[in-house]
Every structure is written in C-alpha cells, then in structure tokens.
Amino acid sequence: MKLICLTFVSLFFQIISFAVVTEGHQINDFPIIGVLAQEVYSPKPGENAYIAASYVKYLESAGARVVPVMINRTEEEYTKLFKSINGIHFPGGGVSMFSSGYAKAAGIFYNLALEANSKGDYFPVWGTCLGFEQLTLLTSGKFLLSKTNTSGVALPLKFTNESKDSRMFKDFPEDLITSLANEPLTENSHQWSITTESFTGNEKLKNFYRILSTNADGQTEFVSTVEAYDFPIYATQWHPEKNAFEWTHTYIPHSTAAIRTTFYMAQFFVNEARKSLHKFPSQKEEQNALIYNFQPTYTGSKSSFEQTYYFD
C-alpha cells in the first residue's frame, strides 16, 4: 500500500511539475524569455553590446527568467535558442532597423514566431519603442515612421474601442484603465512614430494588428499600443518597464498607478510566455544561458539606464 501511495505521489508531481491545462493551453510555470541585445554606440573591449537591466527586472517581477539574446549569431544558433525559450522581447534603443545585429536577429525570431504560431506552437513576441518600430517594418516591409516631438515625455493613453476586448487590457482593473486614460503614466522616449494615418493606410499593418491606443505630440497622432489579431505579437511605443525601474529622468512617472501599470503589463506578457512549452535540451544548457551568469553595471550617472548588462 505504501509503495502504491509513493508511486501515485511521484506520478502526481511529474504531471504538475512542468505544465497544467488552463483555458485550452498547457501552462508552463517556468517561463524563460529572451531579451535581445543591441550594439553599443561607442564599443570598447568587453562592451560591444548591451541590455538595459530594467527590461530584465521587468520580466523577472512577473515570474519569468531571462536569457540574453546575443547579436551577430548564426540563424542556426537563433533557431536552436528559439526552441528553448518561451518568448522574446525586442527592447527600445537607437540602432539601425535595417543593418544592425539587433535588426537581423529580430527578423529571424519574428519569422520563426510566425511559422511556429501558425502550426499551433505558441510563442509570444513583444516590442518596446524601437522594438515596436522594428515590428512595423517587419510586418509591412516598409519604413513608415515620421518624426514626432516625443523624446522624454509622459502621456495618457487614448484607448480605441478595440482595446476593450483586447487580450492585453481585458484583465486590467477598471480603475487602472481609467488612470491610464486620464493621467500621464506612459513614458515616451522616441523621436520617430508611426502616425495613425500611415498605420491604417498600410494594408499589411491594418490587417495584422489591432490598434489599442494612440497618442499625440500636440500636432501628430501616432499609434502607441498594438496587438496582432491572429498571433501573440504585441508592441508599445512607450516604455512600461521604466516606471518601476528607471530613475534617471524626472519625466518618468513613479506614482502608484504608474507602478501598477509596469506590473500589469509585465504580468500579461509573462502569462503569454507561460503558454509556450519550449524547453532547453538540458538543465546545464539552461543554466549557462541565463542572465544570472552576467553582472549589471551601475550606469545611472552617465546613461538613461540605472543599470546595464554589457556583453563582449
């Protein structure tokens, strides 16, 4: 009888240890998300690429672990990593959307995600700021951005009707949605935007993404939040990670509602990553890939980031 009980307990924990079934999806309670690195503006030995630590903290705050996705790797290496992680984040930055290692890696992961999701292999993608812009280029095949006066300003969101039934915002508390619509809670650090007119005038973008919010710089209305209709692909022109983790500029909002925005956005994307069942081939490979193998550097006195991970 004791042996039977022990066998049952062992089987029970094997069943729940990796995934449970929720809402038609198997749920992975050990999500690992890749964050794409990018070139350093003035490289030096040991500092050729970087990831702002706020993106790492942002994802970790909602229960994910992070793997840095290095630039200038082969397509074979990226494909192998794609099969091991549960989602990817394209962060903000200032590198080329055409020729950088960031752009090339983003294109590979974007195409891998489209192919996988089309076959029922759930894999979410998120773009923030430059990542948002990169996704519009990847989807449309065209550079459709316009200059806007949005470098260093916090804005309220102008929600569209489609936002009410969106995957991204449907579980947000109603009071937080009200705050987002009426208070400047979303930090913008971009000189380029895609106008609402350009977005809706492009058939590929219009048919691929639903617009969840727009903003304006006083003259030009631009798209600020989107999610794909048929794929778990999401993007914000604004920075949800900065509210809780960056303190270098006074225009970054730090109110209670602003901090709640950070965590609800992080929770949403991490929960999307929980629907991916990708896994590293071995525990050793997983451990060697994690961001824990690197140490962030304090850069708050000379950068827009309080801490930065540098890579050789």
N, C-alpha and C positions, 0 to 999 in steps of 0.2 A: 504493500500500500504506500509506504514511504517512497519507494522508487517511482511509483506511478505519479505521486504528487510532485516529486522533484522534476520528473520529465515534463509534466504539464507546465510547471512554473518556467522551466527553461524554454519551452516552446512559446509560451506566452510572451516572454521578454524578447525572443527572437522576432516575433511578429510585430511588436510595437517599437522595437529599438530604432528602426530606420524610418518607417512611414506608417501613417494611418490614413483611412479613407474619409474624406470630408468633401461634401458638395461635388461629388463626381471626380475629384482629384485625389491622388495619393499625396499625402503631405509629408514633406521632409523636414524634420525638426533640427537638422544640422546644416542649414544653408551656408554655402560659401559663394561669395560674389566677387567677381573680378573688377578691379578699378584700373582703367587704362592710364598708363604713364604718358608723359609727353616731353619733348625736348626742352632743355634749359636754355634760356635766352643767351646767356654767356657761360658756356660749359667750361669746366675745369676738371682735372683728374678726380675721379670718384663722384662727380656731379654732372652727368651728361643728360639725365632725365629725372623727372620728379613727379610726386603726387602730393597734393596738399593733405595734411593729416586730418583736416576737418571732414573729408569725404569718408575716411576710414572710421572715424569716431561716429559719424552719422549712421553708417550701416551697422556698426557694432552696437549702437544704442538700441537697435530694434532686434537684436539677437542673431545677427549674421557674423560670420568670419570673412576676412578679406584676403584676397590674393592679388598682389600687384601684377598687372599685365604689362610686360616689358615691350618697348618698341623695337622695331628692326629685327624681329624674329621671322622665321620662315612660315609659310602658310601651313606646312605640316605641323610645326610646333603649336601654332594657334589652334589648329583643328584638334590636336590632342588635348590642349588645355580646355577648349570649348566643351569637350566630352566629360570634363572633370569638375567644372564649376556650375553653379545653378543660376547664373545671371551675370550681366555685365553692366557697368556704369561708365559712361563717357563723361568725364568731368569738364568743367569750364577751363579756359586757358586762352592763350594767344598765338598758337601755332597755325601753320598753313592748313587749310581744309582740303588742299589738293596734293601737296608734295611731302608733308611731314610723315614721320613714322606713326604718329597718332592717327592721322587720316587713313593711312594704308591699313593699319590694324583694325580701325573702326569699320572699314569697308568689308574686311574679311569676316569679322564677327557678325556684322549686320546680315550678310548673305547667308552665313551659317545658321543664324537665328531664323531667318525666313524659311529656309529649307527644313529645318528641324520642326518648327511650329506647324508648317504645312503638313507634316507627317504625324502630327499629334504628339511630338516630343516638346513639351512645354519648356520655353527658355525666354525669360524676360530681358528686355533691354531698356536702359534709361539714359537719357542725355540731359545734361545741365549746361545752360549757357552755350559755350562752344559746342558741347555735345548736342544740344538742341539744333544749332545751326548745321552741324555735320549731318544730322539725320534728315534735315530738309533737303540737303544736297544729295544724299544717298538715295532718297526716295524719289525726288523729282529729276535728278540728273542735271540740274541747273543751279547756278548761283543766283538766288533771288533776293538777296539781302539788300537793305537800304540803311544808310546812316541815320542814327537817331541820337537824341540827347539823353542818354540813359546810362551814363557811366558814373555810378555812385549815387543811387537814389532808391529809396524805399517807396513802394506803391501799393495801393489796394488793388485787388483783382476785380475786373469786370467780368463776372461769370456769364457764360452763354446759357441758353435754355438746355443745351445738351449736357451741361455739367451735372444737372440734377440726377440724371440716370447713369452717370459715368461710373466706371469701375473705380476710378481714382478717388472721387469725392463722396461716393454714396454712403460710406460709413463714417464720415466726419461728423462730429457733433454739430447740431444746428447752430449753436452759439458761436462756434469757431468759424463756420461758414459766414455767418453774419459779420464777425470781426474781420475776416479776410476781405470781405466786400466793402468794408467801411473804414478800415484802418490801414496805414502803410506798413504792412507786415512782410512784404516780399522784396528782398534786396536785389537790385539790378546793377550789374557791373559790365555792361556790354555797350559797344559803340555801333554795333550792327544789329538789325532786327529784320524780321520778315513782316511786311505790312499785311494787314488783313486782306487788302485788295489783291496783293501778289499771291498770297496763300490760296485764297478762294478762286483766283483766276488760273491756277495751275491744276489741271485735271488729276494728275497723279497725286498731288498732295491732298486735294479736296476729297478724293475717293478713298484715300488710305487712312487719313486722320480725321477725327472729330476735334473741333476747336472747343476747349473747355473754358478758356478765359482769354481776354485781350487786355491790353493796356495802352496808354498814350503818353507821349512825352510833351504834351501841350499842343502839338500840331499833327503828329502822325500816329495813327492807331496801328498797333502791331500785335501779333499773336504771341501769347505768353505761356499757355499751357495746352498740351495736346495729348491724346492717346489714340492709338491705332484702332480702327474698327474691328479688325479680324485677327490681330496679333497682340501679344503682351508687350507692346513697344510704347514708351512714354517719354515725354520731354517737357522741361520747363526752361523758359528763357531766364528765369530768376533762380536764385540760389537758396533752396530750403536748408542746406547744411550750415550756412553762415550764422543764422540767428543764435544757435546754441554754442557754436564752437569758434567763431572768429570775433575778435575784439579790437582789431587794428584801426577801424574807422568808425566815426560817430554815427554815420548814417545806417549802420547795421542795426536793425531793431532787436531789442532784447526783452521786450515785455513778456508777460506770462502768455499772452495769446501767440506771440511770435515764437516762443519756445515750444508751445504745444504744436504749432504748425510744423516745426522741424520734426518732431517725433511722430506725428501722424503721417507725414509724407514718408519718412523712413520706414515706419511700420507697414505702410501699404506696399512699398517695393519689396521689402524683405519677405512679406507674406506671399507676394508673387513668386519670389525665388523659392519659397518652400514647395511650390508645385512642380519644381524641376527635380528629377531623380538622378541627375548626373552625379558621378562619384569618381574620385581618384582611384586609380588601379590598386594602390596600396596605401596604408597608413603612413608609411615613410615618405612617399611622394607628396602626400597631402601636407604633412608637417613641414617638409622642405620648401613648399610653395607659399606658405602663409606669410603674411606681413609681419608676423611676430619675429621673423628672422632678421628684421631691419629695425633700426632705431631712428625715430624722428629727430630733427634738429630744430632748436628754437630759432625762428626767423622773424618774429614779430617786430623787431626793431628796425628791420630793413625790407620788409615784404608785406604783402596783403594777407599773408598766412601766418598765424601764430606758430605753427609747426609744419615742417616739410620733410617728407621722405625723399632722399636723394639716391639715385642708382647710377652705377658705373656703366 
